[in-house]
């Protein structure tokens, strides 16, 4: 085959690497037309100009694993803001592919400790969806692509979708792919300014050892160097931890978990600012964190409990009640999950149980 891959339709499934393309407005129906992911043999991998990355603690999404990549246009500079937010240049594209492990033809729940260095072996995974975030002149836009059963391509589904799954260890459930508007809603992390922002592309989530570089490096430093992001040296931020790491304190694990799962919404600038309960890791005021704080509005979301966090009483706190609810009128987060993250609930309940104090 010519190295120029003249037959473009074969590019996605051939051994010839595609060229990334930024699309503005008229978004392609096929994921393959972005040129950011490609299938060679039985393996899905990111285009070589992209950087595969992961987070210290990822957001929970019905126990799905995620294969993340970021691409920035050549010869364009971005920045790391003073608070550690990555400001990528216009034309940048982020992908996040959701998948489950597969054994003997069945989907199984199995923890993936590290980012797959050589991509995803399609004989061992079931691809569910890929979310594409593209930075346009009008701001970031989020697009959901759903994979076909043959795992040969994913198609744009503006209205999202419902995918019935049976996963050994989790049971049967409906996996929900967010629609276009839900993508926009979840990623508006500053209501006053408006506009979407990538949630995970912050130094506090990315600052960790990076095993995919030619030599051992810090992931955040590697991203800054590879994608011409200036300002990292001046940035100040508190690093999130891997909440499952054995050497992490209960306090740090819980705060890191709440930050990525709740903090982008429950923050002074987020959509849940009216709750006056802020769960980002930067928050230090116990009352604003929810300790002995009555809810702003009573109702089914309280579970009959009096305080957001009731020290010493994990199962009598509104926070854990909403985390372990699957009622659409009470569950938190409101979007992005069907299942309850039992391990996450236990972590937060243990953290609250360990708190000193008494709400009277």
N, C-alpha and C positions, 0 to 999 in steps of 0.2 A: 504494500500500500504506500502511496506517496505520502511523504511527511507532511504535505499540505492538506491532506484529507479532503480531496476534491468533492467526494460524495458526502455532503454535510450531514445527511440524515443518519449516516453510520457513525458519526463522530462520538455520540454518547456511548455507544456500545463497542467502540473499537479500541485499539491500543494507542490511538493518537490523542494526545491531550488537547482539550478545547481551549479556546481563548475567552477570557471573561468579557462579558458585555453588560454595561449599565443600561437599563431600560427605564425611561421616564414616561409616565402617562399610559402609553399603550403597552401594557404588560403582557408578556408571552403566556400562552396557555400551557406550555410545557416547561417544566423545571429545567430540562436539558438545555433550553435556549439561553439560559443565563451563562452557561459555560463555567460554572463555579464548582460543580460536582460532576464526576464522570465515572462510568463503569468500565473497568477493564477486567476481562475474565469474569470471575464471580465476586468482584470486590468493588465497593463504592468508596471513592476517596475524593478528597478536596483537590482542586486545581493547585498546581505547585506555587502559584503566586499568592495563594491564600495561606493563612496561618490557622492551623487547627489549635483550639484552645479549650480549656475547661475552667470551672469555677471552684473556689475553695469549698463552698457549700452550694450545691445547685438547688434551684427551685423545684419543689415536689410537683410532679405531673403524673399521677396515677402509676407510679413506679416505673415509668418509661425512662429509658436511657436516652442520652442526647449526644449527637456528634455535631460540634460547633465549628464554624469557620468564619473568618473575616477577610475581606479583600478590599484594598484601597487602590484607586487609580495610580498608575505609575507617575513618578515625578511630581506628586502633589503632597504637600505637607499638612499634617494635622497637629493636634496638641493634646496635652494632658492638663486639665485645668488645675487650679490650686487646690481644689478639694478632691482631685483624683478622678474626675470624669473624663473619659476619652472623647475628644471632639474630632471625629473623623471627617475628612474632606467630602464635598459633594461628589456623588458617584460611587461612594463606598457601598458595599453590600455585605450583609451578615446573613449566614444561613444557620439554621438549627434543625437537625433531622432527628425525629423521635422514633425510637425503635425498641423492640423487645427481643430478648435472647430466644433462641430456638434450639430444641434438642429432640431428636427422633421425631421430627415433624410436628412437635407441640411447642407452643409458647410457654416459657417458664420464667419465673421470677428469679433472677440471679444478679447479685451486685457486680457491677463493673467498676473495678477500683481505679483504673487509669484510662486515659484517652487511647483508643486503639491507634498504635503508631502507623500501621499500614492501611488504615481505613477499615471498613466493615465487610466481613466475610458474609456474603449474601446467603450462603448455605446455613449460617448459624444465627441469622437475625431475621426478623420481620420488620420491614420498614413501614411506618404508619403515615407520617406526614413530614413535610419540610416547610418551615416558616422562613420566609425571605423578608429581610428588612433592608430597604434601599433608601439611601440618603439623596433626596431630590432637592432642587432649588426651593421647593415649597416646604421642605422638612422631610422627616422620616415617614415612610409608608410601609405597612406590614401586609404581607400576602401569604395566604395559606395554600399549600400544594399537597394533595393527597396521592399517595402511591398506589399504583395498580397492583393487583394480586401477583402478577408475574415479576414484579420488582424491576421493571424495565424503564419506567419513567413515572413522574408525578404530574398531575394536572391541577391547574389553578381552580380553586373552588371558593369564589368570593363569599358564598353563603355558608361556608364551613361544611361540617358533616358529622354524622354519627356512625361509628364503626363498632359493631358488636365484636367483642373479643372474649376468648376463654384462655386464661393464663394459669398454668399450674402454680399453685401457691397463693393465687389471688382470686380465683373463681371466674365467674362470668360477669361482665359489666359492659356498658356502652362507653367507649372512648369518644370524647367530644372534641372535634376540631373546631377552634373558634372561627367565627366569620370575620369579615373585613372590619366591621365596626367594633367588634370585641377586641381585635388586635389593637385598634386605635385607642380604645378606652383603657386597656390595661397598661399601655406604655406611656400614657400621659402622666408623668411623674411630677410635673409642676403645673398645677391648674391655672395659676395666674398667667404664666407665659404661654401655656398651651403647647400643642405639638407633641408628637411621639419622641421618645428617646429609648435606645436599647437599655434594658434593665441590667444586664450582666456586665456591660463594658464600663466598669469602674475599677480603679486600681485596687480597692479594698477586696473585690472578688477575685482579682486576677493575680495578685501578688503572692507567688508560690513557686517552688521549684518546677522547672519545665524540662521534662525528659525527652521531648521530641526534637530539641535543638542538636546541632552537630556535637556540642559539648555541653555539660551541665550548666544551665543558666537559670536566672529568675525569669518567670514567664512574662511579667509585666515589663521588665527591661528588654526582653527579646521582642515583644510586640512593639515597643516604642522605637527600637532600632530598626526593625524590619519595615515598619510602616511610617517612618519619618514623623514620629510624634514628639514634638518639642515640649519642654516644660516639666518633665517627670521629676527632675532634680529638685524643683521648687514645690512640688505637690506635698501636701500634708494630709494624711488619712489614717484611719484606724483599720487594720487588716482583719478581715473576717477569717475564721478558722474552719477547718473541716470538722463538722459537728460530730462525726463518727470516729475521729482520731482518738486513740487511747490516751495520749498525753495532753489532751485539752481539758481544761476545767469545765465543770458543769455550767458555771456562769457564762463562760466564753462560748461554749457549744450552743447554749440556749439563745444567747443574744445574736450569734451568727445565723442561726436557723431562722429566727424571727425577722432578722434584717432582710434576708433574700426573699423570704416567702411573704412577708407582710410590710416591710419597711418602705418599699417604693410607693405604697398606697397610704399606709399609716405613718405619715410624716408631716411636718409643718407646712409643706408645699403640696402634698399629695391629695388625691381625690377624697380620702377619708379624714381630712384635716378637721372636719366638723365633729368627729368623734372625740377630739381632744385626747386621743390615745395614740402615742407615737412609738412605733416599734423599731425604728431604724437604730443601728448600733451606736450612732452618735448621741442619742438621747441619754441624759444622765439624771434628770429629775424623776424621782420615783412616782410622783403623782401623774406626770405626763406619760410615764411608762404604763400606768394603769394600776399601780399599787394602792389599794384601799380607795380606788376611785369609782364612784357610782357611775352607771351608764348615763350618757346624755339623754337617751330615749329608752324607756322600758318597752318590753314586748317579748315576742317569742325568742328573740336573739339573746336574751339574758339567761334563759333556762331556769328562771326563778332565782338566780344568784344575784348578790347585792353589789359585788365589786369586780372590776376587770381582772385584777390579780388580788387574791386573798392569801396573804403570806401564811405558809404552813398548811394550806388547803388547796392543793392543785385541782382536785376534782370538784371543788366548790367555787371555782373561778370562771367568770364569763369567757375568758380567753380560751381555756381548754374546752369548755362546753362547745364553743363555736367551731373550734378546730376538729372536734370529733363528731360534729353533726353532718348528716348528709341531706338535711332538709334545705331546699333552695332558699327558704326564707330566713334561715339562721346560719348556714354554713359559712365558714371563712377558710380560705379565700372564696369569694363568690364565683370566680371563674377559674378554669384551668385544672379542675379535678372533679372526678365522680366518686372516687374512693376516699376513704379516710386514711391518712398516713399514721398508722398505729404507732410506729417508732417515734415519729415527730411529736405526737400527742404525749407519749410517755416521757420524752425528754422534757417538754415544757411542764408537765405535771410534777416531775421530779425536781425541777428547778424551783418551782413555786413551793413545793413541800419543804425544800431546804431553806427557804427564806425565813429570816427572823422578823418578828413584828406581830402586831395584832391590830386588826381593824376595829376592834371593839364590838 
